[in-house]
Amino acid sequence: MNIIENYSLKLYNTFGIEAKAKYFAEVSTIQDLKKVLVFRRQNNLPILFIGGGSNLLFVDDFPGVVLKLNLKGIEIINENDNEVFVKTQGSENWHNFVLWTLENDFGGLENLSLIPGNVGTAPMQNIGAYGVEVKDYITEVQTLHLETGDERIFTNEECNFGYRESVFKNELRGQYVLVAVTFKLSKKNHTLHLDYGAIKTELEQENITEPTIQNISTAVIRIRESKLPDPSQIGNSGSFFKNPVVTIEEFAEIEKNYPTVSHFKTDAGVKLAAGWLIEQAGWKGKRFGDAGVHDKQALVLVNHGNATGREIYDLSEQIINDIKTKFGVTLTREVNIIK
């Protein structure tokens, strides 16, 4: 394990933003991870963990230690006739892990196919798509405390999951690193989630009347590929903004002025489609230098080549202000801003 000074992070974030870390290290064992944490504490430095780099926007250089985790492994730790418990190390690629579950006919995560990033970041922001949130399949999260180096297991309840939220993004932000996640998945009688987004339409177009979890995954992949740009082709971090949730009363006022507003009713209120709001406000496909809004999905901000993190951040700020003015709705960023 080497700790490198003044290290470029351009290849470690899917936006392709040029930023530098004062120190950089890559670790593949818990022992090396603890060594870097000691170095960080001895030098009183901030620390940033990078997995797939898919949920980061660097606005400035990072003045501390950037740590690339390379903790790998998938193992079945318990199972019965109906369920299986799978422990997955945090550096496993999320989509590859989903494909592994499908190859073994383990159900639950198929709607979350093709979401960028690694397994360790999934609980942190409670990733979700097409009517499914990862919290419904997580039983526990293995962590390491940054100050003491002590290991701790968080139960699902202790993770305090919410919409794109967890205890690791709020009360305990910056205190723990997530090193492994255990999932409870179905082995038979899979519960299918077909009623959110275009999944049912996609299946009908393929004349699939009795879909399997593999069929659903394939449909989700096609939908996502048709809407979301490939980071290897153009820099982006997927959905940049969260879908805002408003009260029933607030929604009634918005619907009065915008009858076709895209929305979904939830227990917490009414969830609005942030992409719809941004598109209706005229931002879809706009470009300012190399910073822009994707021309197929307004929820995605893109780097056309040499945009700085500051330029993309400023564009997001303009969009937030415009949506607030036009709709009275405040958008929040799903991407972690590093500045």
C-alpha positions in Angstrom: 0.0 0.0 0.0 1.4 3.4 -1.0 0.2 6.9 -0.1 0.7 9.2 -3.1 0.8 13.0 -2.9 -0.9 15.5 -5.3 -2.8 12.8 -7.2 -5.2 13.4 -10.1 -8.8 12.2 -9.5 -10.0 12.6 -13.1 -10.2 8.9 -13.7 -11.9 8.3 -10.3 -15.2 10.2 -10.9 -17.7 9.5 -13.6 -18.1 13.3 -14.3 -14.5 13.2 -15.5 -13.7 16.3 -13.5 -10.1 17.2 -13.1 -9.3 17.6 -9.3 -6.4 16.6 -7.2 -6.1 14.9 -3.8 -3.4 16.0 -1.4 -2.9 12.3 -0.6 -4.3 9.2 -2.3 -4.2 5.5 -1.4 -5.9 2.3 -2.6 -6.6 -0.5 -0.2 -7.8 -4.1 -0.6 -7.8 -5.3 3.0 -9.3 -4.1 6.3 -5.8 -4.1 7.8 -4.5 -1.6 5.1 -7.7 0.5 5.6 -6.9 0.8 9.3 -3.3 1.9 8.5 -4.6 4.7 6.3 -7.0 5.8 9.0 -4.1 6.0 11.4 -2.1 8.1 8.9 -5.1 10.4 8.5 -5.6 10.8 12.3 -1.9 11.4 12.9 -1.9 14.2 10.3 -5.4 15.6 11.2 -6.6 15.3 7.6 -10.1 15.1 6.2 -10.8 11.8 4.3 -12.9 10.9 1.3 -13.8 7.4 0.2 -14.2 6.7 -3.4 -15.9 3.6 -4.8 -17.1 3.8 -8.3 -17.0 7.6 -8.3 -20.5 7.8 -9.7 -22.1 10.0 -7.1 -19.4 12.7 -6.7 -18.9 16.2 -8.1 -15.5 17.8 -7.3 -15.9 21.5 -7.1 -12.4 22.0 -5.7 -9.3 19.9 -5.0 -9.5 17.7 -1.9 -7.2 18.9 0.9 -6.9 15.5 2.6 -6.7 11.8 2.0 -8.8 10.2 -0.9 -9.1 6.5 -0.3 -10.0 4.1 -3.1 -11.5 1.0 -1.6 -11.0 -2.3 -3.3 -12.7 -4.7 -0.9 -14.1 -7.6 -3.0 -16.1 -10.8 -2.4 -19.7 -12.2 -2.4 -20.7 -15.0 -0.1 -23.9 -16.8 0.9 -24.0 -16.7 4.7 -27.4 -18.3 5.4 -30.4 -19.7 3.5 -33.5 -21.7 3.7 -36.1 -22.9 1.1 -37.5 -19.4 0.6 -34.7 -16.9 1.3 -31.0 -16.4 1.0 -28.7 -14.0 3.0 -25.8 -12.7 0.9 -22.9 -10.7 2.3 -21.2 -8.5 -0.3 -18.1 -6.5 0.1 -18.4 -2.8 -0.4 -16.2 -2.4 -3.5 -18.1 -4.9 -5.6 -19.7 -3.1 -8.6 -23.4 -2.7 -7.9 -24.7 -3.8 -11.3 -22.4 -6.8 -11.5 -23.7 -7.8 -8.1 -27.3 -7.5 -9.3 -26.4 -9.7 -12.3 -24.9 -12.3 -9.9 -28.2 -12.4 -8.0 -30.1 -12.9 -11.2 -27.7 -15.7 -12.4 -28.6 -17.5 -9.1 -32.3 -16.7 -9.4 -32.3 -14.6 -6.2 -35.0 -12.0 -6.4 -35.4 -8.5 -5.1 -32.8 -6.3 -6.8 -33.8 -6.6 -10.4 -35.4 -3.2 -10.6 -32.1 -1.7 -9.5 -30.2 -3.0 -12.5 -27.6 -0.7 -14.1 -27.5 1.8 -11.3 -23.9 3.1 -11.3 -21.6 2.8 -8.3 -20.5 0.1 -5.8 -22.3 -1.9 -3.2 -20.9 0.2 -0.3 -22.6 3.3 -1.5 -26.0 1.7 -2.0 -27.1 1.9 1.7 -25.5 5.3 2.2 -28.0 7.0 -0.1 -30.6 4.2 -0.1 -30.5 3.8 -3.9 -33.8 3.2 -5.6 -35.5 3.0 -9.0 -38.7 1.8 -10.5 -40.7 1.4 -7.3 -37.9 -0.4 -5.3 -35.5 0.9 -2.7 -32.5 -1.1 -1.5 -33.5 -0.6 2.2 -36.2 -3.3 1.7 -33.5 -5.9 1.1 -30.7 -4.9 3.5 -30.5 -6.7 6.8 -27.2 -5.2 8.1 -24.3 -3.0 7.2 -20.7 -3.6 8.3 -18.7 -0.5 9.1 -15.5 0.8 10.5 -15.3 3.9 12.7 -13.0 6.5 11.3 -11.6 7.7 14.6 -11.3 4.5 16.6 -10.9 1.9 13.8 -13.6 -0.2 15.6 -15.9 -2.4 13.6 -19.6 -2.0 14.0 -22.6 -3.7 12.5 -25.7 -1.6 11.8 -29.1 -3.3 11.6 -31.6 -2.2 9.0 -33.5 -0.2 11.6 -30.3 1.5 12.9 -29.5 2.7 9.4 -32.6 5.0 9.7 -33.3 4.8 5.9 -35.4 7.4 4.1 -35.9 8.6 0.6 -32.3 8.7 -0.7 -31.2 9.1 2.9 -29.6 7.1 5.7 -28.0 7.6 9.1 -24.7 7.7 7.2 -25.7 10.8 5.2 -27.2 12.6 8.2 -26.6 12.0 12.0 -23.4 9.9 11.4 -22.1 11.6 8.3 -18.3 11.3 8.0 -18.0 9.0 11.0 -18.0 5.6 9.4 -16.8 3.8 6.3 -19.2 1.1 4.9 -17.2 -2.1 4.1 -19.8 -4.8 3.5 -23.6 -5.2 3.2 -25.8 -8.2 3.8 -29.0 -8.6 1.8 -32.0 -10.9 2.2 -33.3 -12.0 -1.2 -36.0 -14.4 -2.3 -35.3 -17.9 -3.8 -38.8 -18.5 -5.1 -42.2 -16.9 -5.3 -40.5 -13.6 -6.2 -42.5 -10.4 -5.6 -42.4 -8.5 -8.8 -42.6 -4.7 -9.1 -44.0 -3.8 -12.5 -46.2 -0.7 -12.0 -43.6 2.1 -11.8 -42.3 3.8 -14.8 -42.2 2.1 -18.2 -41.5 -1.5 -17.1 -44.9 -2.9 -17.9 -44.9 -1.1 -21.3 -41.5 -2.5 -22.1 -42.6 -6.0 -21.2 -45.7 -5.7 -23.3 -43.6 -4.6 -26.3 -41.6 -7.9 -25.9 -44.9 -9.9 -25.6 -43.9 -11.1 -22.1 -47.0 -11.9 -20.1 -45.5 -13.8 -17.3 -42.2 -12.0 -16.6 -39.3 -13.4 -14.6 -36.9 -11.3 -12.5 -34.5 -11.7 -15.4 -37.1 -10.2 -17.8 -37.6 -7.3 -15.5 -33.9 -6.6 -15.2 -33.5 -6.6 -19.0 -36.5 -4.2 -19.3 -35.0 -1.9 -16.7 -31.6 -2.0 -18.5 -33.2 -1.1 -21.8 -35.1 1.8 -20.3 -32.1 3.2 -18.5 -29.9 2.9 -21.5 -32.5 4.8 -23.6 -32.6 7.6 -21.1 -29.3 7.8 -19.3 -25.9 8.5 -20.9 -23.0 6.2 -20.5 -20.3 7.9 -18.4 -17.7 6.3 -20.6 -19.1 8.3 -23.5 -20.0 11.6 -21.7 -19.2 12.6 -18.1 -22.2 12.4 -15.8 -23.3 10.9 -12.4 -26.8 9.7 -13.4 -29.7 11.5 -11.7 -28.3 14.7 -10.3 -31.4 15.8 -8.4 -33.8 14.0 -6.1 -37.5 13.8 -7.0 -39.1 16.3 -4.6 -41.9 15.3 -2.2 -44.6 17.9 -1.5 -47.8 17.9 0.6 -51.1 17.0 -0.9 -52.1 20.7 -0.5 -49.0 21.9 -2.3 -49.5 19.4 -5.0 -53.1 20.6 -5.5 -51.8 24.1 -6.1 -49.2 22.9 -8.6 -51.6 20.7 -10.5 -54.0 23.6 -10.8 -51.4 25.5 -12.8 -49.8 22.4 -14.5 -52.5 19.7 -14.9 -50.0 17.3 -16.7 -47.4 17.4 -13.9 -45.7 14.0 -13.6 -46.2 12.7 -10.0 -46.5 9.6 -7.8 -48.4 9.4 -4.6 -46.5 8.1 -1.6 -47.1 7.7 2.2 -45.1 10.9 2.7 -47.1 13.0 0.3 -46.8 13.5 -3.5 -43.5 12.8 -5.2 -42.9 15.0 -8.3 -40.7 14.0 -11.2 -37.7 16.3 -11.0 -36.8 15.6 -14.6 -40.3 16.7 -15.7 -40.0 20.0 -13.8 -36.6 20.7 -15.3 -37.8 19.8 -18.8 -40.9 22.0 -18.5 -38.7 24.9 -17.4 -36.8 24.6 -20.7 -33.5 23.3 -19.4 -33.4 20.0 -21.3 -30.5 19.9 -23.8 -29.1 23.3 -22.8 -25.3 23.7 -22.8 -23.1 26.3 -21.3 -19.6 25.8 -22.5 -18.9 22.1 -21.6 -21.4 22.0 -18.8 -24.9 21.0 -19.8 -28.2 19.2 -19.3 -28.6 15.9 -21.1 -30.8 16.1 -24.2 -32.7 12.9 -23.4 -33.1 13.1 -19.7 -33.3 16.5 -18.0 -32.5 15.0 -14.6 -28.9 14.4 -15.8 -26.2 17.1 -15.9 -23.3 16.3 -18.1 -19.7 17.2 -18.8 -19.2 17.6 -22.6 -15.5 17.5 -22.2 -13.6 20.0 -20.1 -16.2 21.4 -17.8 -15.0 22.2 -14.3 -16.9 21.0 -11.2 -17.6 24.6 -10.4 -19.3 25.2 -13.8 -21.5 22.1 -13.3 -22.3 23.1 -9.7 -23.3 26.6 -10.8 -25.5 25.2 -13.6 -27.3 23.1 -10.9 -27.7 26.2 -8.8 -29.4 28.0 -11.7 -31.7 25.1 -12.2 -32.7 24.9 -8.5 -33.4 28.7 -8.5 -35.5 28.5 -11.7 -37.6 25.6 -10.5 -38.2 27.3 -7.2 -39.4 30.5 -9.1 -41.6 28.6 -11.6 -43.1 25.9 -9.5 -42.5 26.9 -5.9 -40.6 23.6 -5.4 -37.1 23.3 -4.0 -34.9 20.7 -5.7 -32.1 19.0 -3.7 -29.0 17.4 -5.2 -28.6 13.7 -5.1 -24.9 13.9 -6.0 -22.4 14.5 -3.2 -20.7 17.9 -3.7 -17.0 17.9 -2.7 -15.8 21.4 -2.0 
